Amino acid sequence: MDIAQVTEKLQPQPEVAFPPTPFFQGPEAPCRFEGEVYNCIVRGTIPKEVEGTYYRCMPDALWAPQYDDDVFINGDGAIDAIRIKNGHADFKQKYVRTSKFLIERAARQAIFGKYRNRHTDDPRVKHEIHSTANTHIIYFENQLLALKEDSPPYAMDPDTLETKGPYDFHGQYKGPTFTAHPKIDPTNGEMVTMGYEAKGDNTNDVVYYLFSKEGKKLEECWFKAPYVGMMHDMAVTDKWVIFILPPLEGQSVDELKKGAKHFAWSEDRPLTFGILPRRNPKPEGMEKSVQMVLKEGTMHRWPKGIWNYIHSKEDVVKRKYVYQKAIGAMMERIQRGDEGGERGDIFSNLLHAKQPETGEPYNQRELMGEAILLLVAGSDTTSTALTVIIWHLLANPETLEKLTSEVCGTFSSVEDIKYQSIQSLPYLHAVIEEGLRICPPNPGLIPRVVVDRSPGNLVIGGHVFPSGTEIGVCNISLHLNPKYFDNPKSFQPERWLQDSPLKCNKTAFSPFSLGPRACLGRNMAYMEMSLTLALLVYQLKLSFTDPEKELQDGFDVEDAFVALKPKVRVQVAKV
């Protein structure tokens, strides 16, 4: 029996018995090697003019993982350096001495758990830096930075590859995470970087930094992503930073505790891009841009020069960007069509709709108009109405208690709460109506044009309005008029209940406008608000973060084409 036959029957020790998966076998098998080769074999010749060092970073697991379904990207970071000079090449490979590497080397086995899942770690290392420093390496401030996006960088000597330790830009970098792909500006040496999950695992906080080539912090900006996702890379121009959020969504803490992977593909999340000025960034920049678009709806007769004068050039650029992105997205959706009817969204119905007069489909311009109406009037107004209602419920605990009692007394489980079943809840309906009355999402007027009529002009209350005149009544002036509602500035849902003694003139109530041009989405809005509110009070306990300040400041919105709601800070707890 030869040596090969003998070794085939021998099993490796458990700590280096890698699982039989593609991640750890064949060409992907770990090297588990450190060393250097002086004067490597060179096939051919290297021009003597070529001088420099090529660095490479890779995951190379030193120990078999605790879990067989772990991935290779959780392996320890190993750095290769090939030094080329005078036609010769010298090779060196060394592991980054991360906390993980040192602890597991001392234990001679894997101690840390699955990729980016602290809940699978040995409890003794739960407070350690989890970096494997295995994804990317860059040269900055006369040192190498070995990177893994769930942790701070590790600094290394570029000549010896000795590890210096975690690097926080001289105490200036505050986040626990750091992108694996920062960008170095080739013109001035500045580093553009960011970290996601920047306030800990499963947080949607993102932090952006700009550093000078000397490592001095030039910019810092914290903001929130729409959801927790793997923001692995970004794009940078002279003036802008573009963040990329793919639908690779972070798993919940409950799922992670069950041993799930940190990320999972989420088909219902769109590919999302965020844009931030590279210099003087502000987290409210994009929100402000959208608000400018809404405000412009009330200022369309302002001379353009005045509009540009009262807003900075940067604001105008952002506003134009919002228009371009919205129009671009809608154009792309129109050109893509209905995708065989599989998408099933509201836009699918628009694409199939026919003009009642001719039976022809709507043209591109008409589809664009409908799409903008749906986007602005169909989403932001509903969230504004819910914000109004929630604020007034928290400001009136007795009202919130009545609503909670009605919902919880009717249903025995979340699954029972359906739109059909909540139709029988009069107080829920009254709360929604009162919220729409006291602060309608469209507080201004919805203008109408007087058309040619016979005989002659339109006469209202003795006032004559010739054809072509634009007229309208502000919703808020009707809804807060004591002529139509008792105590109009008081939040009293009881006024909407049957046999209520409070004056409530429903003909003066028009949050969705009236007549044939009334809001097409009012039924959907009622459905969304009813279900959301019922589910909220059934499952959660809400309260103001600072009740005294909220009640002192009161609730107010800024009037634009639709109301611009303020931020309401609340505490949320499970019931």
C-alpha positions in Angstrom: 0.0 0.0 0.0 1.5 3.3 -1.1 1.4 6.6 0.8 -1.5 8.0 -1.3 -3.7 5.1 -0.3 -2.8 5.5 3.4 -3.5 9.2 3.4 -6.9 8.8 1.7 -8.1 6.8 4.7 -6.9 9.3 7.3 -9.4 12.0 8.4 -8.2 15.5 9.2 -8.6 16.8 12.8 -12.0 18.4 13.4 -10.7 21.9 13.6 -9.4 21.7 10.0 -12.0 19.3 8.6 -13.6 21.7 6.1 -17.2 20.9 4.9 -17.6 19.1 1.5 -19.1 22.1 -0.2 -18.0 24.0 -3.3 -16.9 26.9 -1.0 -14.2 24.8 0.7 -13.1 22.2 -1.8 -11.2 21.9 -5.0 -9.8 25.3 -6.3 -11.6 27.0 -3.4 -9.9 25.0 -0.7 -8.2 27.2 1.9 -4.4 27.7 1.6 -3.8 28.2 5.3 -0.4 29.6 4.4 1.9 32.4 5.4 5.4 33.0 4.0 7.5 34.7 1.3 9.3 33.7 -1.8 12.3 35.8 -2.7 13.1 36.2 -6.4 10.1 34.3 -7.9 10.4 32.5 -11.1 9.5 34.8 -14.0 8.5 33.5 -17.4 9.8 36.0 -19.9 11.1 39.4 -18.8 9.8 42.3 -16.7 10.8 45.7 -18.1 13.2 47.4 -15.8 11.1 50.5 -15.9 8.3 48.7 -14.1 8.6 49.2 -10.3 6.0 48.9 -7.7 4.0 46.6 -5.5 0.8 44.7 -6.3 -1.4 43.9 -3.4 -4.3 41.4 -3.2 -6.7 40.7 -0.5 -8.6 37.4 -0.2 -10.6 35.3 2.3 -8.6 32.2 3.4 -10.2 30.3 6.3 -7.6 29.2 8.8 -10.1 26.9 10.6 -13.1 24.8 9.6 -16.3 26.9 10.2 -18.6 26.0 13.0 -21.5 25.7 10.5 -21.3 23.6 7.4 -23.5 26.1 5.4 -21.2 29.0 6.1 -19.7 30.8 3.1 -16.1 31.3 2.0 -16.4 35.1 2.4 -16.3 34.5 6.1 -12.7 33.3 5.9 -9.7 35.1 7.4 -8.2 37.9 5.5 -4.9 37.1 3.8 -2.8 39.7 2.0 -0.5 39.0 -1.0 2.2 41.4 -1.9 4.3 41.1 -5.1 7.1 43.5 -5.2 8.5 44.2 -8.7 11.9 46.0 -9.1 14.8 45.8 -11.5 13.1 43.0 -13.5 12.6 40.8 -10.4 9.5 39.8 -8.4 9.4 39.0 -4.7 6.2 37.4 -3.1 4.9 37.7 0.4 1.6 36.4 2.0 0.4 37.2 5.5 -2.8 37.0 7.5 -4.3 40.2 8.9 -4.1 40.0 12.7 -7.7 40.8 13.4 -9.3 40.1 16.8 -11.0 37.1 15.3 -7.7 35.7 13.8 -5.8 36.1 17.1 -8.6 34.6 19.3 -9.2 31.6 17.0 -5.4 31.0 16.5 -5.0 30.8 20.3 -7.9 28.4 20.6 -6.8 26.4 17.5 -10.4 26.3 16.3 -13.3 28.5 15.0 -14.9 30.5 17.8 -16.9 33.0 15.7 -20.1 31.8 14.0 -21.7 32.5 10.7 -21.0 35.3 8.3 -22.3 38.5 9.9 -24.4 36.7 12.4 -23.3 37.5 16.0 -26.0 35.4 17.4 -24.2 32.3 16.3 -20.9 33.2 17.9 -19.4 31.8 21.1 -20.8 34.1 23.8 -17.3 34.9 25.0 -16.5 36.9 21.8 -19.8 38.8 21.3 -18.1 42.1 22.1 -15.1 41.6 19.9 -14.6 43.3 16.5 -15.9 40.7 14.0 -13.8 41.9 11.0 -12.1 39.3 8.8 -10.5 42.1 6.8 -10.8 39.9 3.7 -12.6 41.9 1.0 -10.4 44.7 -0.3 -7.2 46.5 0.4 -6.2 50.1 -0.3 -3.2 52.4 0.3 -4.0 55.5 2.3 -1.9 57.8 4.5 1.3 55.8 4.0 -0.3 52.5 5.1 -2.5 49.7 3.9 -6.1 49.4 5.0 -7.5 45.9 5.0 -11.3 46.2 4.7 -14.5 44.3 5.5 -17.7 46.3 5.4 -19.1 45.1 8.8 -16.2 46.5 10.8 -13.5 49.3 10.9 -10.4 49.0 8.7 -7.3 47.3 9.9 -4.0 49.2 9.2 -0.9 47.3 8.0 2.7 48.1 7.2 2.9 48.2 3.4 6.5 46.7 3.4 6.3 44.0 6.1 2.5 43.3 6.1 2.6 43.5 9.9 -0.8 44.5 11.3 -0.9 47.8 13.2 -4.5 47.4 14.5 -8.0 48.9 13.9 -7.9 52.3 12.2 -10.4 55.1 13.0 -8.8 58.0 11.2 -7.3 59.4 14.4 -10.6 59.2 16.3 -12.6 61.0 13.6 -14.6 58.0 12.3 -17.5 57.1 14.6 -19.3 54.3 12.9 -18.8 50.6 13.7 -18.9 49.7 9.9 -16.8 50.8 7.0 -17.4 50.1 3.3 -15.0 47.6 1.6 -14.9 49.9 -1.4 -14.0 53.5 -0.5 -12.9 55.7 -3.4 -9.6 57.6 -3.7 -9.8 60.7 -5.8 -6.9 60.5 -8.2 -6.7 64.3 -8.5 -6.3 65.3 -4.9 -6.0 62.0 -2.9 -9.3 62.5 -1.0 -11.0 59.4 0.3 -14.8 59.2 -0.2 -16.2 56.5 2.1 -19.3 55.4 4.0 -20.7 52.7 6.4 -24.1 51.1 6.4 -25.8 49.6 9.4 -23.9 52.4 10.9 -25.5 52.3 14.4 -25.2 48.5 14.7 -26.6 45.4 13.2 -30.0 45.7 11.6 -30.1 49.5 11.7 -30.9 51.4 8.5 -28.5 54.2 9.4 -25.8 55.2 6.9 -22.9 57.5 7.5 -20.9 59.3 4.8 -17.4 60.7 5.2 -14.9 62.7 3.2 -11.2 62.7 4.3 -8.3 64.7 3.0 -5.2 62.7 1.8 -3.7 63.5 5.2 -6.6 61.8 6.9 -8.4 64.9 8.1 -12.2 64.7 8.2 -13.7 67.2 5.7 -17.4 66.0 5.7 -19.6 63.8 7.8 -23.3 63.1 7.2 -25.7 60.6 8.8 -28.9 59.6 7.2 -31.3 56.7 7.0 -31.8 54.2 4.1 -35.4 53.1 3.2 -34.6 49.7 4.6 -31.7 47.6 5.9 -29.8 46.2 2.9 -26.4 45.4 1.6 -25.0 48.7 0.4 -21.8 47.0 -0.9 -20.5 49.8 -3.2 -21.1 53.3 -4.3 -20.3 55.6 -7.2 -18.5 59.0 -6.9 -18.2 62.0 -9.2 -16.6 65.4 -8.7 -19.8 66.7 -7.0 -22.0 63.8 -6.1 -22.0 60.5 -4.3 -24.4 57.8 -5.5 -25.4 55.1 -3.0 -26.7 51.8 -4.3 -29.2 49.7 -2.3 -30.1 46.4 -4.0 -33.0 44.3 -2.7 -30.6 42.1 -0.6 -32.3 42.9 2.6 -31.1 42.4 6.2 -32.8 39.6 8.1 -34.6 40.4 11.3 -33.0 39.7 14.7 -35.5 36.9 15.3 -34.4 35.2 12.1 -30.7 35.7 12.9 -31.2 34.1 16.3 -32.6 31.1 14.4 -29.3 30.9 12.5 -30.3 32.6 9.3 -27.8 34.3 7.0 -27.5 38.1 7.5 -29.0 38.9 4.1 -31.8 37.4 2.0 -33.0 38.4 -1.5 -36.3 40.4 -1.2 -38.3 40.4 -4.4 -40.7 43.1 -3.2 -37.9 45.6 -2.7 -36.9 47.8 -5.6 -33.3 48.5 -6.7 -32.8 51.9 -5.0 -30.3 54.7 -5.6 -29.6 57.7 -3.2 -27.7 60.8 -4.1 -25.8 63.1 -1.8 -23.6 66.2 -2.5 -20.0 65.3 -2.0 -19.4 68.5 -0.2 -21.7 70.2 2.4 -24.0 67.2 2.4 -27.3 67.4 4.3 -29.4 64.3 5.2 -32.6 66.2 4.4 -31.4 67.1 0.9 -33.5 64.7 -1.1 -36.6 65.2 1.2 -36.2 68.9 0.7 -36.0 68.4 -3.1 -39.3 66.5 -3.2 -40.9 69.2 -1.0 -39.7 71.8 -3.5 -41.5 69.9 -6.3 -44.7 69.9 -4.2 -44.4 73.6 -3.3 -43.9 74.5 -7.0 -47.4 73.2 -7.6 -48.7 76.3 -5.7 -46.2 78.7 -7.3 -46.6 77.8 -11.0 -47.4 81.4 -11.8 -44.3 82.8 -10.1 -41.8 84.4 -12.5 -39.0 81.9 -12.9 -36.4 84.4 -11.9 -38.0 84.9 -8.5 -38.3 81.1 -8.0 -34.6 80.7 -8.7 -33.7 83.8 -6.6 -35.3 82.5 -3.4 -33.8 79.0 -3.7 -30.1 78.2 -3.9 -28.6 76.8 -7.1 -27.9 73.5 -5.3 -31.6 73.3 -4.4 -32.7 73.9 -8.0 -30.3 71.2 -9.2 -31.7 68.7 -6.7 -35.3 69.6 -7.7 -34.4 69.0 -11.3 -32.9 65.7 -10.3 -36.1 64.7 -8.6 -38.1 65.5 -11.8 -35.6 63.6 -14.0 -35.5 60.5 -11.8 -39.3 60.4 -11.5 -39.9 60.9 -15.2 -37.1 58.5 -16.1 -38.6 55.8 -13.9 -42.1 56.3 -15.4 -40.8 56.3 -18.9 -38.9 53.1 -18.3 -42.1 51.5 -16.8 -44.2 52.7 -19.8 -41.7 51.3 -22.3 -41.4 48.0 -20.5 -45.2 47.5 -20.7 -47.1 45.1 -18.6 -44.5 42.3 -18.7 -47.1 39.7 -19.6 -49.5 40.8 -16.9 -47.3 39.3 -14.2 -46.5 42.6 -12.4 -50.1 43.3 -11.4 -49.5 46.8 -10.1 -51.6 49.9 -10.5 -49.7 51.0 -13.5 -50.7 47.7 -15.2 -54.3 49.0 -15.1 -53.3 52.3 -16.6 -51.5 50.5 -19.5 -54.6 48.5 -20.3 -57.0 51.4 -19.8 -59.0 52.7 -22.9 -60.3 56.2 -23.5 -64.1 56.0 -23.1 -64.8 58.2 -26.1 -62.6 56.4 -28.6 -61.7 53.0 -27.1 -58.0 53.8 -27.9 -55.3 53.4 -25.3 -53.9 56.5 -23.6 -50.8 58.1 -25.1 -47.5 58.5 -23.4 -48.2 62.1 -22.2 -51.5 61.1 -20.7 -49.9 58.1 -19.0 -47.2 60.3 -17.5 -49.8 62.7 -16.1 -51.7 59.9 -14.5 -48.5 58.4 -13.1 -47.4 61.7 -11.5 -50.9 62.1 -10.0 -50.8 58.6 -8.5 -47.3 59.0 -7.1 -47.8 62.4 -5.4 -51.5 62.2 -4.5 -51.6 58.5 -3.9 -48.8 57.9 -1.5 -47.6 61.0 0.3 -51.1 62.2 1.1 -52.1 59.0 2.8 -48.9 59.0 5.0 -49.7 62.7 5.9 -53.2 61.8 6.9 -52.0 58.9 9.1 -49.4 61.2 10.7 -52.1 63.8 11.5 -54.3 61.1 13.0 -51.6 59.5 15.1 -50.4 62.8 16.5 -53.9 63.8 17.6 -54.5 60.4 19.1 -51.4 60.6 21.2 -52.3 64.2 22.2 -55.7 62.9 23.3 -55.2 59.7 25.3 -58.9 59.2 26.0 -59.6 59.1 22.3 -56.8 56.6 21.7 -58.1 54.4 24.5 -61.6 54.4 22.9 -60.2 53.4 19.5 -58.0 50.7 21.0 -60.9 49.3 23.0 -63.1 49.2 19.9 -60.5 47.4 17.8 -59.2 45.0 20.5 -62.7 44.2 21.6 -63.8 43.2 18.1 -60.8 41.1 17.0 -59.1 38.1 18.6 -56.1 38.0 16.3 -54.2 40.0 13.7 -55.3 37.6 11.0 -59.0 38.6 11.7 -58.4 42.3 10.8 -59.5 42.6 7.2 -60.9 45.6 5.4 -64.3 44.0 5.1 -64.5 43.3 8.9 -63.4 46.8 10.0 -66.3 48.4 8.1 -68.4 47.8 11.2 -66.2 49.9 13.5 -67.9 53.3 13.8 -65.3 54.9 16.0 -62.4 53.9 13.8 -64.2 55.5 10.9 -65.0 58.6 13.0 -61.3 59.0 14.0 -60.2 58.9 10.3 -62.9 61.4 9.3 -61.9 63.8 12.1 -58.2 63.5 11.1 -59.1 64.4 7.5 -61.2 67.3 8.7 -58.8 68.9 11.2 -55.8 68.8 8.8 -56.6 67.6 5.3 -53.7 66.3 3.3 -54.7 68.8 0.6 -55.4 71.9 2.7 -55.4 74.4 -0.2 -57.8 74.8 -3.0 -58.3 72.5 -5.9 -59.1 75.0 -8.7 -61.9 74.6 -11.2 -62.4 76.6 -14.4 -65.8 78.1 -15.3 -66.9 76.7 -18.6 -69.2 78.3 -21.2 -72.7 77.8 -20.1 -76.2 78.8 -21.0 -77.5 81.2 -20.2 -74.5 83.4 -19.5 -72.0 83.4 -16.7 -71.8 81.4 -13.4 -73.4 83.1 -10.5 -72.6 82.0 -6.9 -74.1 84.0 -4.0 -74.7 87.0 -6.1 -71.2 87.0 -7.5 -70.7 86.6 -11.3 -67.9 84.5 -12.6 -67.3 84.7 -16.4 -66.3 81.6 -18.4 -62.5 80.9 -18.1 -62.4 82.1 -14.5 -60.4 79.8 -12.1 -62.2 79.4 -8.8 -61.9 77.2 -5.7 -62.4 77.0 -2.0 -59.6 76.0 0.4 -60.4 72.8 2.3 -58.9 74.0 5.5 -61.1 77.1 5.6 -64.2 75.0 5.3 -63.1 72.3 7.8 -62.2 74.8 10.5 -65.2 77.1 10.1 -67.3 77.2 13.3 -70.3 77.8 11.0 -70.1 74.2 10.0 -68.3 72.4 12.9 -68.5 73.0 16.7 -65.1 73.6 18.3 -63.5 73.2 14.9 -59.9 73.2 16.2 -60.6 70.5 18.7 -60.0 66.8 17.7 -63.4 65.2 18.5 -64.2 62.1 16.5 -67.5 61.9 18.4 -68.9 64.6 16.0 -69.1 61.9 13.3 -71.1 59.4 15.3 -74.8 58.9 14.8 -77.0 61.2 17.0 -74.0 63.2 18.1 -75.0 66.6 19.6 -71.9 68.3 18.0 -72.5 70.2 14.8 -71.0 68.4 11.9 -72.0 69.7 8.4 -70.9 66.9 6.1 -71.6 69.1 3.0 -68.6 71.3 4.1 -66.3 68.2 4.3 -64.4 67.6 1.1 -60.9 66.1 1.8 -61.0 64.3 -1.6 -62.8 67.1 -3.4 -66.3 66.6 -4.8 -68.0 65.9 -8.1 -66.7 64.0 -11.2 -63.2 65.3 -10.7 -62.9 64.1 -7.1 -59.9 62.0 -6.1 -60.0 58.7 -7.9 -58.0 57.0 -5.1 -60.3 57.9 -2.2 -61.5 54.4 -1.6 -58.0 53.0 -1.6 -56.9 55.8 0.8 -59.7 54.9 3.2 -58.7 51.2 2.9 -55.1 51.9 3.6 -55.8 54.2 6.5 -58.4 52.0 8.1 -56.2 48.8 8.0 -53.0 50.6 9.1 -54.7 52.3 12.0 -56.5 49.2 13.2 -53.3 47.1 13.0 -51.3 49.7 14.7 -53.5 50.1 17.8 -54.0 46.3 18.0 -50.3 45.4 18.0 -48.4 48.4 19.3 -48.3 50.9 22.1 -47.4 54.4 20.9 -46.4 57.5 22.9 -44.7 60.8 22.3 -40.9 60.8 22.9 -41.3 64.2 24.4 -45.0 64.8 25.2 -44.5 68.2 26.8 -42.7 69.6 23.7 -45.2 68.1 21.3 -48.2 69.5 23.1 -46.5 72.9 23.5 -45.5 73.1 19.8 -48.8 71.7 18.5 -49.3 70.1 15.2 -49.1 72.1 12.0 -48.3 71.4 8.4 -46.7 73.5 5.6 -49.1 74.2 2.8 -48.0 73.3 -0.7 -49.6 71.4 -3.6 -50.2 68.8 -0.8 -49.4 69.3 2.9 -45.8 68.8 4.0 -46.0 67.0 7.3 -43.6 67.7 10.2 -41.6 65.0 11.9 -43.4 63.3 14.8 -41.1 61.5 17.2 -42.8 58.6 19.0 -41.8 55.6 21.1 -43.1 52.2 20.0 -43.5 49.1 22.1 -45.3 45.8 21.5 -48.6 45.3 23.3 
